[in-house]
């Protein structure tokens, strides 16, 4: 154990006493020998302090409670900088849980057998509780990647196909992530993606093909409830790594510019499709004006064929919903 790097599994939590035990128990079930499990309680007002008591007898388990709610990203940062003592760390949300007890061991083995690895990520199972039907959506990410890749290639191809990081399935080098002053953008909901893109510019990226964790989406998830201004602020997860890559002079300028435009258009297209489901004309107008003013390079998303059709259907919620139901029915055949 002395020669193995220490791994910190950080579980930030706030008022999710119902989900938390599953996350903690899945972390403590990891078979890697040099491990600590840290719960950073962001001043929960529910039964969280009572829930964690039964784990306190495990020497690997540590519980920290903030005197006041400091926000999600600051809680991540505080746990990483002030509580964790590991050489490597993973941030497991309180509503997610591991399903592979050997994930940490596999990740560290990959790290020790390859040079200059700054992070390792893996496939996972996505459990969507937001569906209106009684049957929850349960699907796998199914990424197919090489076990070791150049991080710069990961950066340029991010969000192409299934190439995407999930916080709960990513183990990262603590020293490297601290060296870039990670999680300092408190209002960026996609702060995890922002930091992993920055990390990928600094070394190799490992990948494990197995589904190692369950990523849960529910009605209380942050991105599900974010307002439009917050979603625009969240573009920093794209623009900050873009600026940093430009300063590092890693890629030709035209290549990096195409990357930024692609990422922005993809991001705003997702938001546009969420707005279509609201049938809120004022919200759509506000969204269009903000893009035109702040990110005009993303305007072509309104001319995508599927979006043009949706715009025609937009003023008729009944027709729109019927078309959507028909599409889902056809996909299910």
C-alpha positions in Angstrom: 0.0 0.0 0.0 2.9 2.4 0.7 4.0 2.4 -2.9 0.5 2.9 -4.2 -0.8 6.5 -4.8 -3.5 7.6 -2.4 -7.0 8.2 -4.0 -9.6 10.5 -2.6 -13.2 9.9 -3.5 -15.0 13.2 -2.8 -18.7 13.2 -2.3 -20.1 16.7 -2.1 -23.7 16.8 -0.8 -26.6 19.1 0.0 -30.0 17.9 1.2 -29.8 14.5 -0.4 -30.0 12.2 2.6 -32.1 9.8 0.6 -29.4 9.3 -2.1 -26.3 9.7 -0.1 -25.9 6.2 1.5 -25.8 4.6 -1.9 -23.0 6.9 -3.0 -21.0 6.4 0.2 -21.4 2.6 0.3 -20.4 2.3 -3.4 -17.3 4.3 -2.7 -16.3 2.3 0.4 -16.9 -0.9 -1.6 -14.0 0.0 -3.9 -11.3 -2.7 -3.6 -8.4 -0.3 -4.0 -6.3 -0.5 -0.8 -5.1 3.1 -0.4 -8.3 5.0 -0.3 -10.2 7.8 1.5 -13.9 8.7 1.1 -14.7 12.3 1.9 -18.3 13.7 2.3 -18.3 17.5 2.1 -21.7 18.6 3.5 -22.7 22.0 2.2 -24.7 22.8 5.3 -27.6 20.4 4.7 -30.9 21.0 6.5 -32.1 17.4 6.2 -31.0 14.2 7.9 -27.6 14.1 6.3 -25.6 14.4 9.6 -27.6 11.5 11.0 -27.1 9.4 7.8 -23.3 9.6 7.9 -22.9 8.5 11.5 -23.0 4.8 10.7 -19.9 5.2 8.4 -17.7 7.1 10.9 -16.2 3.9 12.3 -14.6 3.2 9.0 -11.1 4.7 9.1 -11.2 5.5 5.4 -14.3 7.7 5.9 -14.2 11.5 6.7 -17.1 13.9 7.1 -16.8 17.6 6.8 -19.7 20.1 7.2 -19.7 23.7 6.1 -21.0 26.3 8.5 -23.0 27.8 5.7 -24.0 26.9 2.1 -21.1 28.1 0.0 -22.4 27.0 -3.4 -21.8 23.8 -5.4 -18.5 24.7 -7.1 -17.0 26.3 -4.0 -17.9 23.1 -2.1 -16.0 21.0 -4.7 -13.0 23.3 -4.4 -13.0 23.4 -0.6 -13.2 19.6 -0.5 -10.4 19.2 -3.0 -8.1 21.8 -1.6 -8.7 21.6 2.1 -10.0 18.1 2.9 -8.6 15.6 0.4 -5.1 14.2 1.0 -4.9 11.9 -2.1 -2.6 12.0 -5.0 -5.5 11.3 -7.3 -9.2 12.2 -6.8 -12.6 11.6 -8.1 -15.7 13.7 -7.4 -18.7 11.5 -7.0 -22.0 13.4 -6.8 -24.2 12.4 -3.9 -26.9 11.1 -6.3 -24.5 8.9 -8.3 -22.9 5.6 -7.3 -20.2 3.1 -8.5 -21.3 -0.2 -10.0 -17.7 -1.5 -10.5 -15.9 -2.1 -7.2 -12.6 -2.3 -9.1 -12.8 0.9 -11.0 -10.3 2.9 -8.9 -7.9 -0.1 -9.0 -8.2 -0.4 -12.8 -7.6 3.4 -13.2 -4.5 3.5 -11.0 -3.1 0.4 -12.8 -3.5 2.3 -16.1 -1.8 5.3 -14.6 1.1 3.4 -13.2 1.7 1.6 -16.5 1.7 4.7 -18.8 3.5 8.0 -18.9 2.2 11.5 -18.3 -1.5 10.5 -17.6 -3.4 13.4 -16.1 -6.8 11.9 -16.0 -8.7 8.6 -16.5 -12.4 8.3 -17.5 -14.7 5.4 -18.2 -18.1 4.4 -19.6 -21.1 4.7 -17.3 -24.8 4.1 -17.1 -27.2 7.1 -17.4 -30.3 6.8 -15.2 -32.8 9.4 -16.2 -35.6 10.0 -13.7 -37.0 13.1 -15.5 -39.1 11.2 -18.0 -42.9 11.6 -17.5 -43.5 7.9 -18.0 -43.3 5.4 -15.2 -40.4 3.6 -16.9 -37.2 5.5 -16.3 -34.6 5.8 -19.1 -31.6 3.7 -18.4 -28.8 3.7 -21.0 -25.0 3.2 -21.3 -22.6 5.9 -22.6 -20.9 3.2 -24.8 -17.8 5.2 -25.7 -15.2 3.2 -27.7 -11.8 4.8 -27.3 -8.1 3.7 -27.0 -7.0 3.0 -23.4 -4.4 5.9 -23.7 -4.8 9.0 -25.9 -3.0 12.2 -26.4 -5.0 14.8 -24.4 -4.7 17.4 -27.2 -6.6 15.0 -29.5 -9.2 14.5 -26.8 -9.5 18.3 -26.5 -10.0 18.9 -30.3 -12.5 16.1 -30.7 -14.5 16.7 -27.5 -18.3 16.2 -27.8 -17.8 14.5 -31.2 -19.9 11.4 -31.1 -19.8 10.0 -27.6 -16.5 11.6 -26.6 -17.5 13.4 -23.3 -16.3 13.4 -19.7 -18.6 12.7 -16.8 -17.5 14.0 -13.4 -18.4 10.9 -11.5 -16.4 8.6 -13.8 -13.2 10.6 -14.0 -10.1 10.2 -11.8 -7.7 13.2 -12.0 -4.2 14.1 -10.9 -4.6 16.4 -7.8 -1.3 18.2 -8.2 -1.9 19.0 -11.9 -5.5 20.2 -11.3 -4.4 22.4 -8.4 -1.6 23.9 -10.6 -4.3 25.3 -12.9 -6.3 26.8 -10.0 -9.3 24.4 -10.7 -12.9 25.1 -9.8 -12.4 28.9 -9.5 -15.4 29.7 -11.8 -18.2 29.5 -9.3 -21.1 30.4 -11.6 -20.2 27.9 -14.4 -22.5 24.9 -14.1 -20.2 23.0 -16.5 -17.2 23.7 -14.4 -16.2 20.0 -14.4 -16.0 20.0 -18.2 -14.1 23.2 -18.2 -11.4 21.8 -15.9 -11.2 18.5 -17.7 -10.7 20.3 -21.1 -7.9 22.3 -19.4 -6.4 19.2 -18.0 -6.4 17.4 -21.3 -4.1 20.1 -22.7 -1.5 19.0 -20.2 -1.0 15.3 -20.7 -2.4 11.9 -21.7 -5.9 10.7 -21.0 -6.7 7.2 -20.0 -9.9 5.3 -20.7 -11.6 2.2 -19.2 -14.3 0.6 -21.4 -16.4 -0.9 -18.6 -19.5 0.9 -17.2 -18.2 1.8 -13.8 -20.8 4.2 -12.3 -24.4 5.3 -12.5 -25.0 8.9 -13.4 -28.4 10.0 -12.2 -30.5 12.7 -13.9 -33.6 13.9 -11.9 -35.8 16.9 -11.6 -33.5 18.5 -9.0 -30.4 18.3 -11.3 -28.6 21.6 -11.7 -28.7 21.8 -15.5 -32.4 20.8 -15.6 -33.3 23.9 -13.5 -30.8 26.4 -14.8 -32.2 29.8 -16.1 -31.2 31.3 -19.4 -28.7 33.8 -18.0 -27.0 31.0 -16.1 -26.8 28.9 -19.2 -25.1 31.8 -21.1 -22.7 32.3 -18.2 -22.0 28.6 -18.6 -20.4 29.2 -22.0 -17.2 29.8 -20.1 -16.7 26.0 -20.0 -15.9 26.5 -23.7 -14.4 30.0 -23.9 -11.9 29.6 -21.0 -10.2 26.5 -22.3 -10.3 28.1 -25.8 -8.4 31.2 -24.5 -6.0 29.0 -22.6 -5.2 26.8 -25.6 -4.7 29.9 -27.6 -2.2 31.3 -25.0 -0.4 27.9 -24.9 -0.1 28.1 -28.7 -0.8 24.4 -29.0 -3.0 24.4 -32.1 -3.1 26.4 -35.4 -5.4 29.4 -34.9 -7.9 28.3 -37.6 -8.2 24.9 -36.0 -8.9 26.3 -32.6 -11.4 28.8 -33.9 -13.4 26.0 -35.6 -13.3 24.1 -32.3 -14.9 27.0 -30.5 -17.6 27.6 -33.1 -18.5 23.9 -33.1 -18.7 23.7 -29.4 -20.8 26.9 -29.0 -23.2 25.8 -31.7 -23.7 22.4 -30.2 -24.2 23.9 -26.8 -26.8 26.5 -27.9 -28.6 24.0 -30.1 -29.2 21.8 -27.0 -30.6 24.9 -25.2 -32.7 25.9 -28.2 -34.3 22.4 -28.2 -35.1 22.7 -24.6 -36.8 26.1 -25.3 -38.9 24.5 -28.0 -40.5 22.2 -25.4 -41.6 25.2 -23.4 -43.6 26.9 -26.2 -42.6 30.2 -24.6 -42.4 32.8 -27.4 -40.8 35.5 -25.1 -38.1 33.1 -24.0 -37.3 32.2 -27.6 -37.0 35.8 -28.6 -34.8 36.6 -25.5 -32.6 33.6 -26.4 -32.3 34.7 -30.1 -31.4 38.3 -29.1 -28.7 37.2 -26.6 -27.1 34.9 -29.2 -27.2 37.6 -31.8 -25.6 40.1 -29.4 -23.1 37.9 -27.6 -22.3 34.9 -29.9 -23.3 35.7 -33.5 -21.2 32.8 -34.7 -23.9 30.5 -33.3 -26.8 32.0 -35.2 -26.8 29.3 -37.9 -28.4 26.9 -35.4 -31.7 28.5 -36.2 -31.3 27.4 -39.8 -30.7 23.8 -39.1 -33.4 21.8 -41.0 -34.8 20.2 -37.8 -35.0 23.6 -36.0 -36.7 25.3 -38.9 -39.4 22.6 -38.7 -39.7 23.0 -35.0 -40.0 26.8 -35.4 -43.0 26.3 -37.7 -44.5 24.0 -35.0 -43.6 26.2 -32.1 -46.8 28.2 -31.9 -48.9 25.0 -31.8 -48.0 23.1 -28.7 -50.6 20.4 -29.4 -49.2 19.8 -32.9 -45.6 20.0 -31.7 -46.3 17.4 -28.9 -48.1 15.1 -31.3 -45.1 15.2 -33.7 -42.7 14.6 -30.9 -44.8 11.6 -29.7 -44.8 10.2 -33.2 -41.1 10.6 -33.5 -40.5 8.7 -30.2 -42.9 6.0 -31.3 -41.1 5.5 -34.6 -37.7 5.4 -32.8 -39.1 2.7 -30.5 -40.1 0.4 -33.4 
